[in-house]
Amino acid sequence: MAAATSFSSEDKSSSRLSGLFSEPAREKLRLLRKRFKKTWAIYRHNRLGMLGLFILMGFILVAVFAPQVIQVCAWIGDWEIAYDPFYRDESVDDESPPSPEHWLGTDSMNRDLFTRIIYGARVSLLVGLVATAVSMGLGTAVGLLGGYWGGVKDEVLMRITDVFLVIPWLALMIVFAAVLPGGPSVTKIILVIGITGWSSTARIVRAQVFSVKERTFVERAKAIGAGDYHIVVKHIFPNVFPLMFANAILTIAISILSESTLSFIGLGPHSSEVVTWGNILENADNALAIQRGLYWWVAVPGLCIVGVVLAFTFIGNALDEVFNPRLRRR
């Protein structure tokens, strides 16, 4: 009876799909679903990967629902005012210690640190994701084209890549932050990190393209007259994507660290306009928080940065194990 019910539900699902998609499209969906289930089955057995996923989901939920989180905390703490990250509470002293009204105290401008750290998760994660998208796009394009073309074009692209690899990343970011027009802003920080962070991706993708382009299915595509664009997009890129995706997860962690570093040295968005974990640490450094014993001002945003970076690192290592069978435990 249970088998008949299961068959009936699967049959209904197939009939619904048949009305929406063609047979080849349905077959692709089935293969994707099967591949996803297999990938997830391997991933969930990686304890560090699952730990990283849970930590990351916690930070994402806090970032997305930051106003609601603040309202709930205000209700729990019986705050008279539901603070926003730029509100200055003149009823308390500046740099006040943690209290029931201000769980992590206030900064030198009487702004609630707990609220600023909650809202800081939004910009820090946004910068990490968008800057990674920029750097992965540049690196993937250079790696794909260089690896597929080969010859002189590849040499030119790789020499440009080597320049970005050889120069220390912090010095390179400082130079680009100074050269690009406009004042400090989130958009500028994203561009600086994206432009300076693509070179390692280009090298990784290029090495994989060299391996893929010599395979039989690529030779067959060339033999039937497929163009370069079709071969790169339809045949080579799908085989490079898993490696690129695993590398992207690790790049997000580096991008978040880069934003924090730039903000800490004063090249990030101004703290009166945008809240990030990096400029919270910059304010703490300017106020000599460590020397004066205001450890909570430094410790909490620092732990948030470490937590997010560790989460992405755990996820990236787990995905590397999933996509690379040689690293998989047996």
C-alpha positions in Angstrom: 0.0 0.0 0.0 2.8 2.4 0.9 4.7 1.5 -2.3 1.6 2.2 -4.3 1.1 5.6 -2.6 4.8 6.5 -3.2 4.4 5.5 -6.9 1.2 7.5 -7.2 2.9 10.7 -5.7 5.9 10.3 -8.0 3.7 9.7 -11.0 1.7 12.9 -10.2 5.0 14.8 -9.8 6.1 13.6 -13.2 2.9 14.5 -14.8 3.1 18.0 -13.4 6.7 18.4 -14.7 5.7 17.0 -18.1 3.3 19.9 -18.5 5.9 22.5 -17.7 9.2 21.1 -19.2 10.2 19.1 -22.2 11.6 15.6 -21.8 15.3 16.7 -22.1 14.7 19.5 -19.6 13.0 17.0 -17.2 16.0 14.6 -17.5 18.4 17.5 -16.7 16.3 18.4 -13.6 16.4 14.7 -12.5 20.1 14.5 -12.9 20.7 17.8 -11.1 18.5 16.6 -8.2 20.4 13.3 -8.1 23.7 15.1 -8.1 22.6 17.5 -5.4 21.5 14.7 -3.1 24.8 12.9 -3.6 26.8 16.0 -2.9 24.8 16.8 0.2 25.1 13.3 1.5 28.9 13.6 1.2 29.0 17.1 2.7 26.8 16.5 5.7 29.3 13.8 6.9 32.0 16.5 7.3 31.6 17.8 10.8 33.6 21.0 10.4 31.7 21.7 7.2 28.3 21.4 9.0 29.6 23.5 11.9 30.7 26.2 9.5 27.3 26.1 7.7 25.4 26.5 11.0 27.7 29.4 12.1 27.3 31.1 8.7 23.5 30.7 8.7 23.4 32.3 12.2 25.3 35.3 10.9 23.2 35.6 7.8 19.9 35.5 9.8 21.3 38.2 12.1 22.3 40.3 9.1 19.0 39.9 7.3 16.8 40.4 10.3 19.0 43.0 12.1 16.1 45.4 13.0 14.0 42.6 14.4 16.9 41.2 16.4 17.4 44.7 17.9 13.7 45.0 18.7 13.7 41.6 20.5 16.8 42.4 22.4 15.3 45.8 23.4 12.2 44.0 24.7 14.3 41.5 26.7 16.5 44.2 28.1 13.6 46.5 28.8 15.3 49.3 26.9 13.3 52.6 26.7 14.6 53.2 23.1 14.9 50.7 20.2 18.3 52.0 19.1 19.5 52.4 15.6 23.3 52.1 14.8 23.8 55.9 14.6 21.7 56.9 17.6 23.6 58.8 20.3 22.3 58.3 23.8 23.1 61.4 25.7 21.7 60.0 28.9 24.9 57.9 29.5 28.6 58.7 29.5 30.6 58.1 26.3 32.6 54.8 26.4 30.3 53.5 29.1 30.8 49.9 30.2 28.3 47.1 29.5 25.0 47.6 31.3 21.4 46.4 31.1 20.6 49.4 28.8 23.8 48.9 26.7 24.8 45.2 26.6 28.2 46.0 25.2 28.5 49.6 26.4 28.8 52.7 24.1 31.6 54.1 21.9 33.2 57.5 22.1 30.2 59.1 20.4 27.6 57.5 22.8 26.5 55.0 20.2 25.3 51.5 21.3 28.0 49.0 20.4 25.7 46.0 20.4 23.4 47.6 17.9 26.4 48.7 15.7 27.8 45.2 15.7 24.5 43.6 14.7 24.1 46.1 11.8 27.7 45.7 10.9 27.1 42.1 9.9 25.1 43.4 7.0 27.8 45.4 5.3 30.6 43.1 6.1 28.8 40.1 4.6 27.6 42.2 1.6 31.2 43.4 0.9 32.5 39.8 1.2 29.9 38.4 -1.2 29.9 41.2 -3.9 33.7 41.6 -3.8 34.1 37.9 -4.3 31.7 37.9 -7.2 33.8 40.7 -8.9 37.1 38.9 -8.3 35.7 35.5 -9.3 34.3 37.0 -12.5 37.6 38.6 -13.4 39.7 35.5 -12.4 37.4 33.0 -14.2 37.4 35.1 -17.4 41.2 35.4 -17.5 41.7 31.8 -16.5 39.2 30.4 -19.1 40.5 32.6 -22.0 44.2 32.2 -21.2 43.9 28.4 -20.7 41.8 27.9 -23.8 43.7 30.2 -26.2 47.2 29.4 -25.1 50.2 30.8 -26.9 51.0 34.5 -26.9 47.6 35.6 -25.6 48.0 33.3 -22.6 51.5 34.6 -21.9 50.3 38.2 -21.9 47.4 37.4 -19.5 49.6 35.4 -17.2 52.2 38.1 -17.0 49.5 40.5 -15.9 48.3 37.9 -13.4 51.9 37.5 -12.1 52.1 41.2 -11.3 49.0 41.0 -9.1 50.3 37.8 -7.5 53.8 39.2 -6.7 52.8 42.5 -5.1 51.6 42.1 -1.5 47.8 42.2 -1.4 47.6 44.9 1.3 50.0 47.2 -0.5 48.1 46.7 -3.7 44.7 47.4 -2.0 46.1 50.6 -0.5 47.4 51.8 -3.8 44.1 51.1 -5.6 42.1 52.7 -2.7 44.2 55.9 -3.1 44.1 55.9 -7.0 40.4 55.2 -7.6 38.4 58.4 -7.6 35.8 59.3 -5.0 35.8 59.2 -1.2 35.6 56.1 1.0 32.5 54.1 0.3 31.2 50.6 0.2 31.2 50.5 -3.6 34.9 51.7 -3.7 35.9 49.0 -1.1 34.2 46.3 -3.2 35.9 47.4 -6.3 39.3 47.6 -4.6 39.0 44.1 -3.1 37.6 42.6 -6.3 40.2 44.1 -8.6 43.1 43.0 -6.4 41.8 39.5 -5.5 41.3 37.8 -8.8 44.8 36.6 -9.7 44.9 33.3 -7.7 41.5 32.3 -9.2 42.8 32.9 -12.7 45.7 30.6 -12.0 43.5 27.8 -10.6 41.0 28.0 -13.4 43.7 28.1 -16.1 45.3 25.0 -14.7 42.0 23.2 -14.8 41.2 24.4 -18.3 44.5 22.9 -19.6 43.3 19.5 -18.4 39.7 19.8 -19.6 40.4 21.1 -23.1 42.4 18.0 -24.0 39.5 15.6 -23.3 37.6 13.7 -25.9 34.3 15.6 -25.7 36.0 18.9 -26.4 37.7 17.3 -29.5 34.4 16.0 -30.6 32.8 19.4 -30.3 35.6 21.0 -32.4 35.2 18.2 -35.0 31.5 19.0 -35.5 32.2 22.7 -36.0 31.3 24.1 -32.6 32.7 27.6 -32.0 35.1 28.7 -29.3 32.4 30.5 -27.3 30.2 27.4 -27.3 33.0 25.1 -26.3 34.1 27.4 -23.5 30.6 28.0 -22.1 29.0 24.7 -22.7 31.8 22.2 -22.2 34.8 23.7 -20.4 33.1 26.0 -17.8 30.8 23.4 -16.3 33.8 21.2 -15.6 35.7 24.1 -14.0 32.8 25.4 -11.9 33.0 23.0 -8.9 36.6 23.9 -8.3 35.8 27.6 -8.8 32.9 27.4 -6.4 35.0 25.9 -3.7 37.6 28.6 -4.2 34.9 31.3 -4.1 33.8 30.2 -0.6 37.4 30.7 0.7 37.7 34.0 -1.2 34.6 35.4 0.6 36.5 34.9 3.9 39.6 36.8 2.5 37.3 39.6 1.2 35.7 40.1 4.7 39.2 40.2 6.2 40.3 42.7 3.5 37.4 45.0 4.2 38.1 44.8 8.0 41.8 45.6 7.3 41.1 48.6 5.0 38.5 50.0 7.5 40.8 49.5 10.4 43.6 51.6 8.7 41.1 54.3 7.8 40.5 53.5 4.1 37.0 52.1 4.5 33.6 53.8 4.8 33.3 56.4 7.5 31.7 55.1 10.7 29.2 58.0 10.7 27.7 56.8 7.4 28.1 53.0 7.3 28.6 50.5 10.0 31.1 47.6 9.5 33.0 45.5 11.9 36.2 47.0 10.5 35.3 50.6 11.3 34.1 49.6 14.8 37.6 48.3 15.4 39.1 51.5 13.8 37.1 53.6 16.3 38.3 51.4 19.2 41.9 51.8 18.0 41.5 55.6 17.8 40.1 55.6 21.3 43.0 53.4 22.6 40.5 50.9 23.8 43.0 48.1 24.6 45.3 50.4 26.5 42.4 51.7 28.6 41.0 48.3 29.4 37.9 48.6 27.2 38.3 45.0 25.9 34.7 44.4 25.0 34.9 47.1 22.4 37.6 45.1 20.5 36.8 41.5 21.4 33.2 41.2 20.2 33.6 42.6 16.6 36.9 40.8 16.4 35.3 37.5 17.3 32.5 38.1 14.8 35.1 38.5 12.0 37.0 35.4 13.2 33.7 33.5 13.4 32.6 34.3 9.8 36.0 33.7 8.4 36.2 30.3 10.2 32.7 29.4 8.9 33.6 30.1 5.3 37.0 28.3 5.7 35.3 25.2 7.1 32.7 25.2 4.3 35.4 25.7 1.7 37.5 22.9 3.0 34.4 20.6 3.1 33.5 21.5 -0.5 37.0 20.9 -1.6 36.7 17.4 -0.1 33.4 16.9 -1.8 34.6 18.0 -5.3 38.0 16.3 -5.0 37.6 12.6 -4.4 41.3 12.2 -3.6 40.8 14.2 -0.5 37.7 12.3 0.6 38.0 10.1 3.7 37.5 6.4 3.0 
